[in-house]
Amino acid sequence: MSTPQPRLDDLRIERPENTETPSRVLPWGLTLLAVAVVAAAIWWFTRPKPPVVQTAVAREVTTAGTDRTVLNASGYIVARREATVSSKVTGKVVVVHVEEGLSVKDGQVLAQLDDTNVQASLLLARAQLAAAGTALEESRVRLREAEQELQRQTALRKNGVSAQAEFDHAEASAHAWKARLAQQQSEQTVAERTVAIWQQQLDDTIIRAPFAGIVTSKNAQPGEMISPMSSGGFTRTGICTIVDMQSLEVEIDVNESYINRVVPGQPVDATLDAYPAWKIPCKVIAIIPTADRQKSTVKVRVGFNQLDSRILPQMAVKVAFRESGPPPAAAASANRGVIVPKGAVRSRDGRDVVFVIRDDRAERRAVTVIGTQNGDSTIGAGVSPGEKVAVDGPDDLADGTRVAEKKL
């Protein structure tokens, strides 16, 4: 037999097929992938979330460079002309012509008292005056008769016809009637004065308004007794209270430590508690030149530039004394500052700080607070206009902390 020839295929190594290896690797791979997905999900849901902070934009100060507030105070609206109108005599009220809120004019009749007794006394005085006038007229006639008799006796005496006694009697009679006439003239004057007194008392039973104004209270009713002085019991001391609404002003007690910041004519902004959004322009009228030793205050009068019907007596009012003119360096610095909400300013290590939000991270800034008013703080340095500041947030907010922003 011939020997078979060697071939190239004889050199190939035959390996048996392994069908089990892929089936074993695939489950392990899927398991590892599932574990990775679960771990990622757990980390995603359990990761620490950034705190949510409310932000606001810092605003540039808009106050004029030549006008700034130097002192804040509070006071009340008062009237310079206010009177409780009473009578000059004691009497019973017959009629009252006014009610609360009524506008009255100067000299207008407000009420009337019972004048029965005064009318009777006035009639008696007038009768006495008439009687005195009649007696005076009779005395004039008698005096004229006595003077004529004296002239006749004088002529007869010169001719030596009349006796001296008759002449003396005629002369005495003329002088007596002259004296009687003078006395009766005085009595007539007394009667006229008596009539005037009773007429004045009659006029006093009519109570009139001392000036024009508004009736703010009605204190007496018909049938009540009224007296110019308090006498106890059920006696009233006034008919009504009248307020001159054109004399309203603000009365303020300023601490004597700050009175050097107030000068006459100084501009003032007044804000009524009833209308907090309404700023009323005013000016200082006068500074009362005395202090209250118990309260350590000085009274300041502030007048309105223009009155309004909404301004009422005894209203509470807050005032801001302003300073006009070139501001000092400190004031100029204040006017270059920014305004942020009061809650944005925090205290850390004895310093005022503000957290500025930039790229979703909190940046701590030390600031200089100039003043706080109406829920806003004025910052002189540390924050620029337009930057966002954190108004609220966690108390442990630190520099560099990532935050979620919620705009105010």
Contacts in CASP RR format, 6 or more apart in sequence:
PFRMAT RR
TARGET T0000
AUTHOR 0000-0000-0000
METHOD contacts of the structure
MODEL  1
MSTPQPRLDDLRIERPENTETPSRVLPWGLTLLAVAVVAAAIWWFTRPKP
PVVQTAVAREVTTAGTDRTVLNASGYIVARREATVSSKVTGKVVVVHVEE
GLSVKDGQVLAQLDDTNVQASLLLARAQLAAAGTALEESRVRLREAEQEL
QRQTALRKNGVSAQAEFDHAEASAHAWKARLAQQQSEQTVAERTVAIWQQ
QLDDTIIRAPFAGIVTSKNAQPGEMISPMSSGGFTRTGICTIVDMQSLEV
EIDVNESYINRVVPGQPVDATLDAYPAWKIPCKVIAIIPTADRQKSTVKV
RVGFNQLDSRILPQMAVKVAFRESGPPPAAAASANRGVIVPKGAVRSRDG
RDVVFVIRDDRAERRAVTVIGTQNGDSTIGAGVSPGEKVAVDGPDDLADG
TRVAEKKL
49 404 0 8 1.000
50 360 0 8 1.000
50 401 0 8 1.000
50 402 0 8 1.000
50 403 0 8 1.000
50 404 0 8 1.000
51 393 0 8 1.000
51 394 0 8 1.000
51 397 0 8 1.000
51 401 0 8 1.000
51 403 0 8 1.000
51 404 0 8 1.000
52 393 0 8 1.000
52 403 0 8 1.000
52 404 0 8 1.000
52 405 0 8 1.000
52 406 0 8 1.000
53 355 0 8 1.000
53 357 0 8 1.000
53 362 0 8 1.000
53 390 0 8 1.000
53 391 0 8 1.000
53 392 0 8 1.000
53 393 0 8 1.000
53 397 0 8 1.000
53 403 0 8 1.000
53 404 0 8 1.000
53 405 0 8 1.000
53 406 0 8 1.000
54 390 0 8 1.000
54 391 0 8 1.000
54 392 0 8 1.000
54 393 0 8 1.000
54 406 0 8 1.000
54 407 0 8 1.000
54 408 0 8 1.000
55 357 0 8 1.000
55 388 0 8 1.000
55 389 0 8 1.000
55 390 0 8 1.000
55 391 0 8 1.000
55 405 0 8 1.000
55 406 0 8 1.000
55 407 0 8 1.000
55 408 0 8 1.000
56 340 0 8 1.000
56 341 0 8 1.000
56 344 0 8 1.000
56 388 0 8 1.000
56 389 0 8 1.000
56 391 0 8 1.000
56 407 0 8 1.000
56 408 0 8 1.000
57 386 0 8 1.000
57 387 0 8 1.000
57 388 0 8 1.000
57 389 0 8 1.000
58 338 0 8 1.000
58 339 0 8 1.000
58 340 0 8 1.000
58 379 0 8 1.000
58 383 0 8 1.000
58 384 0 8 1.000
58 385 0 8 1.000
58 386 0 8 1.000
58 387 0 8 1.000
58 388 0 8 1.000
58 389 0 8 1.000
59 338 0 8 1.000
59 339 0 8 1.000
59 340 0 8 1.000
59 385 0 8 1.000
59 386 0 8 1.000
60 337 0 8 1.000
60 338 0 8 1.000
60 339 0 8 1.000
60 385 0 8 1.000
60 386 0 8 1.000
61 334 0 8 1.000
61 335 0 8 1.000
61 336 0 8 1.000
61 337 0 8 1.000
61 338 0 8 1.000
61 339 0 8 1.000
61 378 0 8 1.000
63 335 0 8 1.000
64 335 0 8 1.000
65 327 0 8 1.000
65 331 0 8 1.000
65 332 0 8 1.000
65 335 0 8 1.000
66 324 0 8 1.000
66 325 0 8 1.000
66 326 0 8 1.000
66 327 0 8 1.000
67 267 0 8 1.000
67 322 0 8 1.000
67 323 0 8 1.000
67 324 0 8 1.000
67 325 0 8 1.000
68 322 0 8 1.000
68 323 0 8 1.000
68 327 0 8 1.000
68 331 0 8 1.000
68 334 0 8 1.000
68 335 0 8 1.000
69 269 0 8 1.000
69 320 0 8 1.000
69 321 0 8 1.000
69 322 0 8 1.000
69 323 0 8 1.000
69 373 0 8 1.000
70 261 0 8 1.000
70 321 0 8 1.000
70 322 0 8 1.000
70 323 0 8 1.000
71 254 0 8 1.000
71 258 0 8 1.000
71 261 0 8 1.000
71 262 0 8 1.000
71 320 0 8 1.000
71 321 0 8 1.000
72 318 0 8 1.000
72 319 0 8 1.000
72 320 0 8 1.000
72 321 0 8 1.000
72 373 0 8 1.000
73 252 0 8 1.000
73 253 0 8 1.000
73 254 0 8 1.000
73 300 0 8 1.000
73 318 0 8 1.000
73 319 0 8 1.000
73 321 0 8 1.000
74 252 0 8 1.000
74 316 0 8 1.000
74 317 0 8 1.000
74 318 0 8 1.000
74 319 0 8 1.000
75 250 0 8 1.000
75 251 0 8 1.000
75 252 0 8 1.000
75 253 0 8 1.000
75 316 0 8 1.000
75 317 0 8 1.000
75 318 0 8 1.000
75 319 0 8 1.000
76 250 0 8 1.000
76 251 0 8 1.000
76 314 0 8 1.000
76 315 0 8 1.000
76 316 0 8 1.000
76 317 0 8 1.000
77 248 0 8 1.000
77 249 0 8 1.000
77 250 0 8 1.000
77 251 0 8 1.000
77 272 0 8 1.000
77 311 0 8 1.000
77 312 0 8 1.000
77 313 0 8 1.000
77 314 0 8 1.000
77 315 0 8 1.000
77 317 0 8 1.000
78 248 0 8 1.000
78 249 0 8 1.000
78 250 0 8 1.000
78 251 0 8 1.000
78 313 0 8 1.000
78 314 0 8 1.000
79 243 0 8 1.000
79 244 0 8 1.000
79 245 0 8 1.000
79 247 0 8 1.000
79 248 0 8 1.000
79 249 0 8 1.000
79 313 0 8 1.000
80 244 0 8 1.000
80 247 0 8 1.000
80 248 0 8 1.000
80 249 0 8 1.000
81 211 0 8 1.000
81 243 0 8 1.000
81 244 0 8 1.000
81 247 0 8 1.000
82 241 0 8 1.000
82 242 0 8 1.000
82 243 0 8 1.000
82 244 0 8 1.000
82 247 0 8 1.000
82 313 0 8 1.000
83 210 0 8 1.000
83 211 0 8 1.000
83 241 0 8 1.000
83 242 0 8 1.000
84 219 0 8 1.000
84 237 0 8 1.000
84 238 0 8 1.000
84 240 0 8 1.000
84 241 0 8 1.000
85 110 0 8 1.000
85 207 0 8 1.000
85 209 0 8 1.000
85 210 0 8 1.000
85 238 0 8 1.000
85 239 0 8 1.000
85 240 0 8 1.000
85 241 0 8 1.000
85 242 0 8 1.000
86 207 0 8 1.000
86 226 0 8 1.000
86 227 0 8 1.000
86 228 0 8 1.000
86 237 0 8 1.000
86 238 0 8 1.000
86 239 0 8 1.000
87 113 0 8 1.000
87 204 0 8 1.000
87 205 0 8 1.000
87 207 0 8 1.000
87 226 0 8 1.000
87 227 0 8 1.000
87 228 0 8 1.000
87 238 0 8 1.000
87 239 0 8 1.000
88 204 0 8 1.000
88 228 0 8 1.000
89 113 0 8 1.000
89 201 0 8 1.000
89 204 0 8 1.000
89 205 0 8 1.000
89 228 0 8 1.000
90 225 0 8 1.000
90 226 0 8 1.000
90 227 0 8 1.000
90 228 0 8 1.000
90 231 0 8 1.000
90 235 0 8 1.000
91 113 0 8 1.000
91 114 0 8 1.000
91 205 0 8 1.000
91 225 0 8 1.000
91 226 0 8 1.000
91 227 0 8 1.000
92 113 0 8 1.000
92 114 0 8 1.000
92 223 0 8 1.000
92 224 0 8 1.000
92 225 0 8 1.000
92 226 0 8 1.000
93 111 0 8 1.000
93 112 0 8 1.000
93 113 0 8 1.000
93 114 0 8 1.000
93 220 0 8 1.000
93 221 0 8 1.000
93 222 0 8 1.000
93 223 0 8 1.000
93 224 0 8 1.000
93 225 0 8 1.000
93 226 0 8 1.000
93 236 0 8 1.000
93 239 0 8 1.000
94 111 0 8 1.000
94 112 0 8 1.000
94 113 0 8 1.000
94 114 0 8 1.000
94 222 0 8 1.000
94 223 0 8 1.000
95 111 0 8 1.000
95 112 0 8 1.000
95 222 0 8 1.000
96 110 0 8 1.000
96 111 0 8 1.000
96 218 0 8 1.000
96 220 0 8 1.000
96 221 0 8 1.000
96 222 0 8 1.000
96 239 0 8 1.000
96 240 0 8 1.000
97 108 0 8 1.000
97 109 0 8 1.000
97 110 0 8 1.000
97 111 0 8 1.000
97 112 0 8 1.000
98 104 0 8 1.000
98 110 0 8 1.000
98 111 0 8 1.000
98 215 0 8 1.000
98 218 0 8 1.000
98 239 0 8 1.000
98 240 0 8 1.000
99 215 0 8 1.000
99 218 0 8 1.000
100 215 0 8 1.000
100 216 0 8 1.000
100 217 0 8 1.000
100 218 0 8 1.000
101 214 0 8 1.000
101 215 0 8 1.000
101 216 0 8 1.000
102 214 0 8 1.000
102 215 0 8 1.000
103 212 0 8 1.000
103 213 0 8 1.000
103 214 0 8 1.000
103 215 0 8 1.000
104 110 0 8 1.000
104 209 0 8 1.000
104 212 0 8 1.000
104 213 0 8 1.000
104 214 0 8 1.000
104 215 0 8 1.000
104 242 0 8 1.000
105 209 0 8 1.000
105 212 0 8 1.000
106 209 0 8 1.000
106 210 0 8 1.000
106 211 0 8 1.000
106 212 0 8 1.000
107 208 0 8 1.000
107 209 0 8 1.000
107 210 0 8 1.000
108 208 0 8 1.000
108 209 0 8 1.000
109 206 0 8 1.000
109 207 0 8 1.000
109 208 0 8 1.000
110 207 0 8 1.000
110 208 0 8 1.000
110 209 0 8 1.000
110 239 0 8 1.000
110 240 0 8 1.000
111 207 0 8 1.000
111 220 0 8 1.000
111 239 0 8 1.000
111 240 0 8 1.000
112 205 0 8 1.000
112 206 0 8 1.000
112 207 0 8 1.000
113 204 0 8 1.000
113 205 0 8 1.000
113 206 0 8 1.000
113 207 0 8 1.000
113 226 0 8 1.000
114 205 0 8 1.000
115 202 0 8 1.000
115 205 0 8 1.000
118 198 0 8 1.000
118 201 0 8 1.000
118 202 0 8 1.000
118 205 0 8 1.000
119 202 0 8 1.000
121 198 0 8 1.000
121 201 0 8 1.000
122 195 0 8 1.000
122 198 0 8 1.000
122 199 0 8 1.000
122 201 0 8 1.000
122 202 0 8 1.000
125 191 0 8 1.000
125 194 0 8 1.000
125 195 0 8 1.000
125 197 0 8 1.000
125 198 0 8 1.000
126 195 0 8 1.000
128 191 0 8 1.000
128 194 0 8 1.000
129 188 0 8 1.000
129 191 0 8 1.000
129 192 0 8 1.000
129 194 0 8 1.000
129 195 0 8 1.000
131 191 0 8 1.000
132 184 0 8 1.000
132 187 0 8 1.000
132 188 0 8 1.000
132 190 0 8 1.000
132 191 0 8 1.000
133 184 0 8 1.000
133 188 0 8 1.000
133 191 0 8 1.000
135 184 0 8 1.000
135 187 0 8 1.000
136 181 0 8 1.000
136 184 0 8 1.000
136 185 0 8 1.000
136 187 0 8 1.000
136 188 0 8 1.000
139 177 0 8 1.000
139 180 0 8 1.000
139 181 0 8 1.000
139 184 0 8 1.000
140 181 0 8 1.000
142 177 0 8 1.000
142 180 0 8 1.000
143 174 0 8 1.000
143 177 0 8 1.000
143 178 0 8 1.000
143 180 0 8 1.000
143 181 0 8 1.000
146 170 0 8 1.000
146 173 0 8 1.000
146 174 0 8 1.000
146 176 0 8 1.000
146 177 0 8 1.000
147 174 0 8 1.000
149 170 0 8 1.000
149 173 0 8 1.000
149 174 0 8 1.000
150 170 0 8 1.000
150 171 0 8 1.000
150 173 0 8 1.000
150 174 0 8 1.000
152 170 0 8 1.000
153 162 0 8 1.000
153 166 0 8 1.000
153 167 0 8 1.000
153 170 0 8 1.000
153 171 0 8 1.000
154 167 0 8 1.000
154 170 0 8 1.000
156 162 0 8 1.000
156 166 0 8 1.000
156 167 0 8 1.000
157 164 0 8 1.000
157 167 0 8 1.000
207 239 0 8 1.000
209 242 0 8 1.000
210 242 0 8 1.000
211 242 0 8 1.000
211 244 0 8 1.000
212 244 0 8 1.000
213 242 0 8 1.000
213 243 0 8 1.000
213 244 0 8 1.000
213 245 0 8 1.000
214 242 0 8 1.000
214 243 0 8 1.000
214 245 0 8 1.000
215 240 0 8 1.000
215 241 0 8 1.000
215 242 0 8 1.000
216 240 0 8 1.000
216 241 0 8 1.000
216 242 0 8 1.000
216 243 0 8 1.000
216 313 0 8 1.000
217 240 0 8 1.000
217 241 0 8 1.000
218 239 0 8 1.000
218 240 0 8 1.000
219 236 0 8 1.000
219 237 0 8 1.000
219 238 0 8 1.000
219 239 0 8 1.000
219 240 0 8 1.000
219 241 0 8 1.000
220 226 0 8 1.000
220 236 0 8 1.000
220 238 0 8 1.000
220 239 0 8 1.000
220 240 0 8 1.000
224 234 0 8 1.000
224 235 0 8 1.000
224 236 0 8 1.000
225 234 0 8 1.000
225 235 0 8 1.000
225 236 0 8 1.000
226 235 0 8 1.000
226 236 0 8 1.000
226 237 0 8 1.000
226 238 0 8 1.000
226 239 0 8 1.000
227 235 0 8 1.000
227 236 0 8 1.000
227 237 0 8 1.000
228 237 0 8 1.000
229 237 0 8 1.000
230 237 0 8 1.000
243 313 0 8 1.000
245 307 0 8 1.000
246 307 0 8 1.000
248 304 0 8 1.000
248 307 0 8 1.000
248 311 0 8 1.000
248 313 0 8 1.000
249 285 0 8 1.000
249 301 0 8 1.000
249 302 0 8 1.000
249 303 0 8 1.000
249 304 0 8 1.000
250 268 0 8 1.000
250 270 0 8 1.000
250 282 0 8 1.000
250 301 0 8 1.000
250 302 0 8 1.000
250 303 0 8 1.000
250 304 0 8 1.000
250 317 0 8 1.000
250 319 0 8 1.000
251 299 0 8 1.000
251 300 0 8 1.000
251 301 0 8 1.000
251 302 0 8 1.000
252 299 0 8 1.000
252 300 0 8 1.000
252 301 0 8 1.000
252 302 0 8 1.000
252 319 0 8 1.000
253 292 0 8 1.000
253 295 0 8 1.000
253 297 0 8 1.000
253 298 0 8 1.000
253 299 0 8 1.000
253 300 0 8 1.000
254 262 0 8 1.000
254 297 0 8 1.000
254 298 0 8 1.000
254 299 0 8 1.000
254 300 0 8 1.000
255 296 0 8 1.000
255 297 0 8 1.000
256 291 0 8 1.000
256 296 0 8 1.000
256 297 0 8 1.000
256 298 0 8 1.000
257 296 0 8 1.000
259 287 0 8 1.000
259 298 0 8 1.000
259 300 0 8 1.000
261 321 0 8 1.000
261 323 0 8 1.000
262 284 0 8 1.000
262 287 0 8 1.000
262 300 0 8 1.000
262 321 0 8 1.000
263 284 0 8 1.000
263 287 0 8 1.000
264 284 0 8 1.000
264 285 0 8 1.000
264 286 0 8 1.000
264 287 0 8 1.000
265 283 0 8 1.000
265 284 0 8 1.000
265 285 0 8 1.000
266 283 0 8 1.000
266 284 0 8 1.000
266 321 0 8 1.000
266 322 0 8 1.000
266 323 0 8 1.000
266 324 0 8 1.000
267 281 0 8 1.000
267 282 0 8 1.000
267 283 0 8 1.000
267 322 0 8 1.000
267 324 0 8 1.000
268 281 0 8 1.000
268 282 0 8 1.000
268 283 0 8 1.000
268 284 0 8 1.000
268 302 0 8 1.000
268 303 0 8 1.000
268 319 0 8 1.000
268 320 0 8 1.000
268 321 0 8 1.000
268 322 0 8 1.000
269 279 0 8 1.000
269 280 0 8 1.000
269 281 0 8 1.000
269 282 0 8 1.000
269 319 0 8 1.000
269 320 0 8 1.000
269 322 0 8 1.000
270 279 0 8 1.000
270 280 0 8 1.000
270 281 0 8 1.000
270 282 0 8 1.000
270 302 0 8 1.000
270 304 0 8 1.000
270 317 0 8 1.000
270 318 0 8 1.000
270 319 0 8 1.000
271 278 0 8 1.000
271 279 0 8 1.000
271 280 0 8 1.000
271 317 0 8 1.000
271 318 0 8 1.000
271 319 0 8 1.000
271 320 0 8 1.000
272 278 0 8 1.000
272 280 0 8 1.000
272 310 0 8 1.000
272 311 0 8 1.000
272 315 0 8 1.000
272 316 0 8 1.000
272 317 0 8 1.000
273 315 0 8 1.000
273 316 0 8 1.000
273 317 0 8 1.000
273 318 0 8 1.000
274 310 0 8 1.000
274 315 0 8 1.000
275 310 0 8 1.000
278 310 0 8 1.000
280 304 0 8 1.000
280 305 0 8 1.000
280 308 0 8 1.000
280 311 0 8 1.000
281 304 0 8 1.000
281 305 0 8 1.000
281 306 0 8 1.000
282 302 0 8 1.000
282 303 0 8 1.000
282 304 0 8 1.000
282 305 0 8 1.000
282 319 0 8 1.000
283 302 0 8 1.000
283 303 0 8 1.000
283 305 0 8 1.000
284 300 0 8 1.000
284 301 0 8 1.000
284 302 0 8 1.000
284 303 0 8 1.000
284 321 0 8 1.000
285 301 0 8 1.000
285 302 0 8 1.000
285 303 0 8 1.000
286 300 0 8 1.000
286 301 0 8 1.000
287 298 0 8 1.000
287 299 0 8 1.000
287 300 0 8 1.000
287 301 0 8 1.000
288 298 0 8 1.000
288 299 0 8 1.000
288 300 0 8 1.000
288 301 0 8 1.000
290 298 0 8 1.000
290 299 0 8 1.000
291 297 0 8 1.000
291 298 0 8 1.000
292 298 0 8 1.000
292 299 0 8 1.000
302 319 0 8 1.000
304 311 0 8 1.000
323 331 0 8 1.000
327 335 0 8 1.000
333 370 0 8 1.000
333 380 0 8 1.000
333 381 0 8 1.000
334 370 0 8 1.000
334 378 0 8 1.000
334 380 0 8 1.000
336 380 0 8 1.000
337 370 0 8 1.000
337 378 0 8 1.000
337 379 0 8 1.000
337 380 0 8 1.000
337 381 0 8 1.000
337 385 0 8 1.000
338 378 0 8 1.000
338 379 0 8 1.000
338 380 0 8 1.000
338 383 0 8 1.000
338 384 0 8 1.000
338 385 0 8 1.000
338 386 0 8 1.000
339 376 0 8 1.000
339 377 0 8 1.000
339 378 0 8 1.000
339 379 0 8 1.000
340 354 0 8 1.000
340 376 0 8 1.000
340 377 0 8 1.000
340 379 0 8 1.000
340 383 0 8 1.000
340 389 0 8 1.000
341 375 0 8 1.000
341 376 0 8 1.000
341 377 0 8 1.000
341 389 0 8 1.000
341 391 0 8 1.000
341 408 0 8 1.000
342 372 0 8 1.000
342 375 0 8 1.000
342 376 0 8 1.000
342 377 0 8 1.000
343 377 0 8 1.000
343 391 0 8 1.000
343 392 0 8 1.000
344 354 0 8 1.000
344 355 0 8 1.000
344 377 0 8 1.000
344 389 0 8 1.000
344 390 0 8 1.000
344 391 0 8 1.000
345 352 0 8 1.000
345 353 0 8 1.000
345 354 0 8 1.000
345 367 0 8 1.000
345 369 0 8 1.000
345 377 0 8 1.000
345 379 0 8 1.000
346 352 0 8 1.000
346 353 0 8 1.000
346 354 0 8 1.000
346 355 0 8 1.000
347 353 0 8 1.000
348 364 0 8 1.000
351 366 0 8 1.000
352 366 0 8 1.000
352 367 0 8 1.000
352 368 0 8 1.000
352 369 0 8 1.000
353 364 0 8 1.000
353 365 0 8 1.000
353 366 0 8 1.000
353 367 0 8 1.000
354 364 0 8 1.000
354 365 0 8 1.000
354 367 0 8 1.000
354 379 0 8 1.000
354 382 0 8 1.000
354 383 0 8 1.000
354 389 0 8 1.000
354 390 0 8 1.000
355 362 0 8 1.000
355 363 0 8 1.000
355 364 0 8 1.000
355 365 0 8 1.000
355 389 0 8 1.000
355 390 0 8 1.000
355 397 0 8 1.000
355 399 0 8 1.000
356 362 0 8 1.000
356 363 0 8 1.000
356 365 0 8 1.000
356 383 0 8 1.000
356 387 0 8 1.000
356 388 0 8 1.000
356 389 0 8 1.000
356 390 0 8 1.000
357 363 0 8 1.000
357 388 0 8 1.000
357 389 0 8 1.000
357 390 0 8 1.000
357 403 0 8 1.000
357 405 0 8 1.000
358 387 0 8 1.000
358 388 0 8 1.000
360 402 0 8 1.000
360 403 0 8 1.000
360 404 0 8 1.000
360 405 0 8 1.000
361 400 0 8 1.000
361 401 0 8 1.000
361 402 0 8 1.000
361 403 0 8 1.000
362 390 0 8 1.000
362 397 0 8 1.000
362 398 0 8 1.000
362 399 0 8 1.000
362 400 0 8 1.000
362 401 0 8 1.000
362 402 0 8 1.000
362 403 0 8 1.000
363 399 0 8 1.000
363 400 0 8 1.000
364 398 0 8 1.000
364 399 0 8 1.000
364 400 0 8 1.000
365 382 0 8 1.000
365 383 0 8 1.000
366 382 0 8 1.000
367 379 0 8 1.000
367 380 0 8 1.000
367 381 0 8 1.000
367 382 0 8 1.000
367 383 0 8 1.000
368 379 0 8 1.000
368 380 0 8 1.000
368 381 0 8 1.000
368 382 0 8 1.000
369 377 0 8 1.000
369 378 0 8 1.000
369 379 0 8 1.000
369 380 0 8 1.000
370 378 0 8 1.000
370 379 0 8 1.000
370 380 0 8 1.000
371 377 0 8 1.000
371 378 0 8 1.000
372 378 0 8 1.000
383 389 0 8 1.000
388 405 0 8 1.000
390 397 0 8 1.000
390 403 0 8 1.000
391 408 0 8 1.000
397 403 0 8 1.000
END
